[in-house]
């Protein structure tokens, strides 16, 4: 009996030590701190010095750095970190409306709402092994309900993978109690940091239909081999593949966008003249940014009470492969 008791005590002690070590490791990997203008933010510390910073204001990722401490996301030199102004750059969340395609303010209210850390989230799809993550939650305020009279739960998991990949997993649930369905459009408005917009190309969207926002959303079919930039661009590509690549020749870096539940993709750069009209964007900032946004726009998502919508965005950065001066995008788009 004494021997059995000794074994039980040892097991409990071992579990306590392991649990304590795990909590301490988590606390070191997930840092809750203050950002610009004393706004709350969370920093995820990953393997080999990779990191992600996310503000609770807007649940907005504003920094994503690789193991060489290189910044992958663009944030405007004139970004205003002061509510109710949205933060210009990083990855704003457009919900429950993309752009002005509806009665709400442009891009909805999620990007300038205060989110909370979700301390008791329901089970997510098994997370990436050895990853670091934070769960955030958005519930409608009384002011939100006045302009969009629907109750919902928006749960967002932001994950930094062991190889430095950034993963955003969204779960939006209709919690209306009166039997009312609702519809919404959505986008992760990702601002990539690039060396020079004139040296960048987007591959994976060629030959697809798109709506041109510069021409009253007229529908066209892309005729090029890739998307390149020499003027203002604002297009919504429809029924896009699950993988898209953004090739930055000067940095010899390719961003790979993998998405699920987000059939559309927006490609945007304001160029010189439009940039001058955007008060929270530096005059030359357009040269170092490109937005390629995973989205659900053409066919709004409809949820009945109790139903939940799920979507996943995974971003990674890999060295570009060259052969006689040309980037081999097939290796990027077809790779795992």
C-alpha positions as CSV (number, residue, x, y, z in Angstrom):
1,X,0.0,0.0,0.0
2,X,2.8,2.4,0.9
3,X,4.6,1.6,-2.4
4,X,1.4,2.3,-4.4
5,X,0.9,5.6,-2.5
6,X,4.5,6.5,-3.3
7,X,4.0,5.8,-7.0
8,X,0.8,8.0,-7.1
9,X,2.6,10.8,-5.4
10,X,5.5,10.6,-7.9
11,X,3.0,10.7,-10.8
12,X,1.2,13.7,-9.4
13,X,4.5,15.5,-8.7
14,X,5.7,14.7,-12.3
15,X,2.5,16.0,-13.7
16,X,2.7,19.2,-11.6
17,X,6.3,19.8,-12.8
18,X,5.4,19.2,-16.4
19,X,2.3,21.4,-16.2
20,X,4.3,24.2,-14.5
21,X,7.0,24.0,-17.1
22,X,4.4,24.2,-19.9
23,X,2.7,27.2,-18.3
24,X,6.1,29.0,-17.9
25,X,7.0,28.1,-21.5
26,X,3.6,29.5,-22.7
27,X,4.1,32.7,-20.7
28,X,7.5,33.2,-22.3
29,X,6.1,32.5,-25.8
30,X,2.9,34.7,-25.4
31,X,3.6,38.2,-24.1
32,X,0.8,40.6,-23.2
33,X,2.0,44.1,-23.2
34,X,1.3,47.7,-24.3
35,X,1.8,49.1,-27.8
36,X,1.6,52.5,-29.4
37,X,-0.7,54.9,-27.5
38,X,-0.9,52.4,-24.7
39,X,-3.1,50.0,-26.7
40,X,-3.0,46.4,-25.6
41,X,-1.2,44.0,-27.8
42,X,0.1,40.4,-27.8
43,X,3.5,39.3,-29.0
44,X,4.0,35.7,-30.1
45,X,7.6,34.5,-29.8
46,X,8.4,31.6,-32.0
47,X,11.3,29.3,-33.0
48,X,14.7,30.9,-33.8
49,X,13.5,34.4,-33.1
50,X,10.4,34.6,-35.3
51,X,7.6,36.7,-33.9
52,X,4.1,38.1,-34.5
53,X,2.5,41.2,-32.9
54,X,-1.3,41.6,-32.8
55,X,-3.2,44.5,-31.3
56,X,-6.5,43.7,-29.5
57,X,-7.8,46.8,-31.2
58,X,-9.1,45.3,-34.4
59,X,-7.4,41.9,-33.6
60,X,-4.9,43.3,-36.1
61,X,-1.6,41.7,-36.8
62,X,0.9,44.6,-37.3
63,X,4.2,42.7,-37.4
64,X,5.4,39.3,-38.6
65,X,9.1,38.8,-38.5
66,X,11.2,35.8,-39.7
67,X,14.3,34.3,-38.0
68,X,16.5,37.0,-39.5
69,X,14.3,39.7,-37.9
70,X,13.1,40.8,-41.3
71,X,9.6,42.4,-41.3
72,X,7.1,40.7,-43.7
73,X,4.2,43.1,-43.3
74,X,3.9,46.7,-44.2
75,X,2.5,49.3,-41.8
76,X,2.1,52.9,-43.0
77,X,4.6,55.5,-41.9
78,X,1.6,57.6,-41.0
79,X,-0.5,54.9,-39.4
80,X,-2.8,56.3,-36.7
81,X,-2.9,54.0,-33.6
82,X,-5.9,55.9,-32.1
83,X,-9.5,54.6,-32.0
84,X,-11.8,54.9,-33.8
85,X,-9.4,55.2,-36.7
86,X,-8.4,51.8,-38.2
87,X,-4.7,50.9,-38.3
88,X,-3.3,51.3,-41.8
89,X,-1.2,48.2,-42.5
90,X,-0.6,44.7,-41.2
91,X,-3.7,42.5,-41.6
92,X,-7.0,44.4,-40.9
93,X,-10.1,42.2,-40.8
94,X,-13.0,43.3,-43.0
95,X,-16.2,42.1,-41.4
96,X,-19.2,42.0,-41.7
97,X,-18.7,44.0,-44.9
98,X,-16.0,44.3,-47.4
99,X,-15.4,47.8,-48.9
100,X,-18.6,49.8,-49.4
101,X,-20.6,46.8,-50.7
102,X,-23.4,47.3,-48.2
103,X,-24.9,49.8,-45.7
104,X,-22.1,49.8,-43.2
105,X,-18.9,51.8,-43.0
106,X,-16.3,50.7,-45.5
107,X,-14.8,47.3,-44.5
108,X,-17.2,46.9,-41.5
109,X,-16.5,47.4,-37.8
110,X,-14.3,44.4,-36.8
111,X,-11.1,46.3,-37.6
112,X,-11.9,49.2,-35.3
113,X,-13.5,47.2,-32.5
114,X,-11.9,46.1,-29.2
115,X,-11.4,42.3,-29.1
116,X,-10.7,40.3,-26.0
117,X,-8.5,37.3,-25.3
118,X,-10.7,34.2,-25.5
119,X,-9.8,32.3,-22.4
120,X,-12.2,29.4,-23.0
121,X,-12.5,28.8,-26.7
122,X,-14.2,25.7,-28.1
123,X,-11.9,23.1,-29.7
124,X,-10.2,24.2,-32.9
125,X,-8.9,22.0,-35.6
126,X,-5.7,20.4,-34.1
127,X,-3.1,23.1,-34.1
128,X,0.4,23.0,-35.8
129,X,2.8,21.0,-33.6
130,X,5.2,23.2,-31.6
131,X,3.3,26.4,-32.6
132,X,2.5,29.4,-30.5
133,X,-1.0,30.9,-30.7
134,X,-3.5,33.3,-29.1
135,X,-7.3,33.1,-29.2
136,X,-9.3,36.3,-29.6
137,X,-13.0,36.9,-29.4
138,X,-15.3,39.6,-30.8
139,X,-19.0,40.0,-29.6
140,X,-21.3,42.8,-30.9
141,X,-21.7,45.8,-28.7
142,X,-25.0,47.6,-28.3
143,X,-23.7,50.3,-30.8
144,X,-22.8,47.5,-33.3
145,X,-26.4,46.1,-33.0
146,X,-27.8,49.5,-33.9
147,X,-26.1,49.5,-37.2
148,X,-26.0,45.7,-37.9
149,X,-28.8,44.0,-35.8
150,X,-27.3,40.6,-35.6
151,X,-25.7,38.7,-32.7
152,X,-22.6,36.7,-33.4
153,X,-19.5,35.2,-32.0
154,X,-16.3,35.7,-33.9
155,X,-13.4,33.6,-32.7
156,X,-10.0,34.1,-34.2
157,X,-6.9,32.0,-33.6
158,X,-3.6,33.6,-34.6
159,X,-0.8,31.0,-34.8
160,X,2.9,31.3,-35.4
161,X,4.2,28.0,-36.7
162,X,7.5,26.4,-36.0
163,X,8.8,27.4,-39.4
164,X,7.6,31.0,-39.0
165,X,4.4,30.6,-40.9
166,X,1.5,32.9,-39.9
167,X,-1.9,31.2,-39.7
168,X,-5.3,33.0,-39.1
169,X,-8.2,30.7,-38.3
170,X,-11.6,32.4,-38.2
171,X,-14.9,31.0,-36.8
172,X,-18.0,33.1,-37.0
173,X,-21.3,31.9,-35.5
174,X,-24.8,33.2,-35.8
175,X,-26.1,33.5,-32.2
176,X,-29.4,35.3,-33.1
177,X,-32.2,34.0,-30.8
178,X,-35.1,35.2,-33.0
179,X,-34.5,32.8,-35.9
180,X,-33.0,35.5,-38.1
181,X,-30.2,34.5,-40.6
182,X,-27.6,37.0,-41.6
183,X,-25.2,37.4,-44.5
184,X,-21.7,39.0,-44.6
185,X,-18.7,39.5,-46.8
186,X,-15.2,39.2,-45.5
187,X,-11.5,39.8,-46.2
188,X,-8.1,39.5,-44.6
189,X,-6.7,42.8,-45.9
190,X,-3.1,41.7,-45.9
191,X,-0.4,44.4,-46.6
192,X,2.8,42.7,-47.7
193,X,6.1,44.5,-47.3
194,X,7.9,44.5,-50.6
195,X,11.2,46.0,-51.9
196,X,9.7,48.0,-54.8
197,X,6.2,47.5,-56.2
198,X,7.5,47.8,-59.7
199,X,9.6,44.7,-59.1
200,X,6.8,42.5,-57.8
201,X,4.5,40.1,-59.6
202,X,1.6,38.0,-58.4
203,X,1.1,34.5,-59.9
204,X,-1.8,32.1,-59.5
205,X,-4.6,34.5,-60.6
206,X,-3.9,34.7,-64.4
207,X,-6.8,33.9,-66.8
208,X,-9.4,34.4,-64.0
209,X,-12.4,36.7,-64.0
210,X,-12.1,39.8,-61.8
211,X,-14.2,42.9,-60.9
212,X,-12.3,46.1,-61.6
213,X,-13.1,48.6,-58.8
214,X,-11.6,51.4,-60.9
215,X,-14.2,50.7,-63.6
216,X,-17.4,50.5,-61.5
217,X,-16.7,46.8,-60.7
218,X,-17.0,45.8,-64.4
219,X,-16.2,42.2,-64.9
220,X,-13.1,41.3,-67.0
221,X,-11.0,38.2,-67.6
222,X,-7.3,38.5,-66.8
223,X,-5.2,38.0,-70.0
224,X,-1.6,38.2,-68.6
225,X,0.8,35.5,-67.5
226,X,1.2,37.3,-64.1
227,X,0.0,40.5,-62.4
228,X,2.6,43.3,-62.5
229,X,2.3,46.9,-61.4
230,X,2.9,50.2,-63.1
231,X,-0.3,52.1,-62.0
232,X,-3.1,52.0,-59.5
233,X,-4.6,48.5,-59.1
234,X,-7.9,47.5,-57.4
235,X,-9.3,44.2,-58.5
236,X,-11.4,41.5,-56.9
237,X,-10.5,38.1,-58.5
238,X,-13.2,35.5,-58.4
239,X,-13.1,31.7,-57.7
240,X,-9.4,31.8,-57.0
241,X,-7.1,28.8,-56.3
242,X,-6.2,27.8,-52.7
243,X,-2.6,29.0,-53.3
244,X,-1.3,32.3,-54.6
245,X,2.3,33.6,-54.8
246,X,3.7,37.1,-54.5
247,X,7.2,37.2,-56.0
248,X,9.6,40.0,-54.9
249,X,12.5,39.8,-57.3
250,X,14.7,42.4,-55.5
251,X,14.5,40.6,-52.1
252,X,14.6,37.2,-53.7
253,X,11.6,36.3,-51.6
254,X,8.2,34.8,-52.4
255,X,5.2,35.0,-50.2
256,X,2.9,32.0,-50.4
257,X,-0.8,32.5,-49.6
258,X,-2.7,29.3,-48.7
259,X,-6.4,29.7,-48.0
260,X,-9.5,27.7,-47.2
261,X,-13.1,29.0,-47.2
262,X,-12.0,32.2,-48.9
263,X,-12.7,31.8,-52.6
264,X,-11.9,35.4,-53.8
265,X,-8.7,37.5,-53.7
266,X,-8.3,41.2,-53.8
267,X,-5.2,42.8,-55.3
268,X,-4.7,46.5,-54.4
269,X,-2.0,49.2,-54.6
270,X,-3.0,52.9,-54.7
271,X,0.0,54.1,-56.7
272,X,1.3,57.7,-56.5
273,X,-1.7,59.9,-57.1
274,X,-4.2,57.9,-54.9
275,X,-1.6,57.6,-52.2
276,X,-1.5,61.4,-51.9
277,X,-5.2,61.5,-51.0
278,X,-4.9,58.9,-48.2
279,X,-4.2,60.9,-45.0
280,X,-2.7,58.0,-43.0
281,X,-0.4,56.8,-45.9
282,X,3.0,58.3,-46.6
283,X,3.4,59.8,-50.0
284,X,5.9,57.2,-51.1
285,X,4.6,54.3,-49.0
286,X,2.9,52.7,-52.0
287,X,6.3,51.7,-53.3
288,X,6.9,49.3,-50.4
289,X,3.4,47.7,-50.1
290,X,1.1,45.4,-51.9
291,X,-2.2,44.1,-50.7
292,X,-3.2,40.6,-51.7
293,X,-6.3,39.7,-49.7
294,X,-8.0,36.4,-49.1
295,X,-11.7,37.1,-49.2
296,X,-15.3,36.0,-49.6
297,X,-17.0,38.7,-51.5
298,X,-18.8,37.7,-54.7
299,X,-21.1,35.2,-52.9
300,X,-21.9,36.5,-49.4
301,X,-21.8,34.0,-46.6
302,X,-25.2,33.2,-45.2
303,X,-25.6,31.8,-41.7
304,X,-28.7,30.5,-40.0
305,X,-29.0,30.7,-36.2
306,X,-26.6,28.3,-34.6
307,X,-24.6,27.8,-37.8
308,X,-20.8,28.5,-37.9
309,X,-18.6,29.6,-40.8
310,X,-14.9,28.7,-40.8
311,X,-12.0,30.0,-42.8
312,X,-8.2,29.7,-42.7
313,X,-5.4,31.8,-44.1
314,X,-1.8,30.6,-44.0
315,X,1.1,32.9,-45.0
316,X,4.7,31.8,-45.5
317,X,7.8,33.3,-47.0
318,X,10.3,31.2,-49.0
319,X,13.4,32.0,-51.1
320,X,12.6,32.6,-54.7
321,X,14.0,30.2,-57.3
322,X,15.5,31.6,-60.5
323,X,16.3,30.1,-63.9
324,X,17.7,32.3,-66.6
325,X,16.3,35.4,-64.8
326,X,12.8,34.0,-64.4
327,X,11.1,32.9,-61.2
328,X,10.0,29.3,-61.1
329,X,6.6,29.8,-59.6
330,X,5.5,26.2,-60.2
331,X,7.7,25.1,-57.3
332,X,5.9,27.6,-55.1
333,X,2.4,27.0,-56.2
334,X,2.6,23.2,-56.5
335,X,4.7,22.6,-53.4
336,X,3.3,21.4,-50.1
